[in-house]
Amino acid sequence: MPLDIQIQKNPTGENAAALTVTLIGSLDTVTAPDLERQLAPWLGGPVADIVFDLAQLKFISSAGLRVFSVTRKTLKERGGQASFLNLQPQIREVFDIIKALPGVAIFKDVAELDRYLAARQRSHREAT
Amino acid sequence: MKLELRATLEEVMRAVEALREFASAQGVPEKTTLGLALALEECAANIVNHAYQRSAQQRFQVLLERHDDSLLIELRDRGPEFDPTAVPPRDQRAIDQDGPGGWGIDLARRHVDEIRYRREAGENILRLHKRLVAPAGRA
């Protein structure tokens, strides 16, 4: 099963340092290096937050988890994080392994993520 | 069903596809099949990446067998002796130790009922057993 990777700069433009990555298909030992290659130029730039939409991800193995973990590590070092949305049940099970790692945030859907981001922005504004 | 595979990641996924078809033909539930596909991918990728260091002229075998109430996946390679069942479970290590290694065998363990390893005549032999629940209405 192939993997379709769609990368979009944050369409709302509120957070210019954010990317949305939609993954469709299978993130496995053959396709994980493709994702790594496609993320590399963005991670080399100023991107701090990446949202992975996994609504159409059917399969993930440790090779996929590894790409996610390396990504969240890079983002965390610049004060950002990797967020994951719409995990299907079979994906959620595998995610158990990395869900507690620092720099990983899991949201039920985009509405829950938006509430979180709004709260984060408020607390940031209050702090400055 | 017996597969002869070259030591490449594409061949790993070919074995996974064959397992999916085999399990589907055997009436194995989709959720169980996904777990078995994951277990096979992890174990076979270990062979390709570690035992054979992706040396494509090397070969390994995957055997798929349906028994009465279980499914057996057997992997055989001629790489250096390595017992993946001896790798300690992930939760025994520090949480920030998230480098490569360890996750794959953890995932395999979670999705099968038993993993047995033996070294015999220069071969690593890994057998994954999954019990199959009888469909509703059958004893």
Interface residues (C-beta under 8 A of the other chain):
Chain A: D28 T29 V30 F59 S61 S62 A63 L65 R66 S69 Q90 E93 V94 I97 I98 A100 L101 P102
Chain B: L9 E10 V12 M13 V16 K31 L34 A37 L38 E41 E42 A45 R90 I95 D96 D98 P100 W103 G104 D106 L107 R110
